Amino acid sequence: MTFRLGTETDESEFRSVDGRVQVEFAYQRSGLLRRTLGRRDDRWLVLQVWAGADAALAAQAAFDTSSIGADFMALIDQDSLTIERYDGVD
């Protein structure tokens, strides 16, 4: 997932909510192997590595309907959001 923060979003607020997503949501999901946040200039990256596609899709569905997911998504520029999925090769 790559995105820009919303024009009214304070970076410290975003990082706080992202930390909550990581601890309270992401690592509570079955199959999550790794999650990290990255940044280059004004673009942000959330990289998640899952044990399999089914686990990733189930987590996405749960995130989309959760209050923490709504809090996170409210802080990003929806027009800049790109979500890509890749299959592991090793």
C-alpha angles and dihedrals in degrees: 000000000000127000148138123248118256115267091250095043119115111217094226091053090050093049090050092052091044089053089053090049090053097047103029100036120011101047090044090064120096113246101023109137101172140357126184139169121223137178138199115181105309095340121096130199130202109193119190127181116203133191088236146345094263091058091048093049093047091051091049091052091049092046092051091058099038127100091231089053090052091049091051096045092048089064099054133075102253092202090060096048118119123174119191130176126205133188117234116245102194 
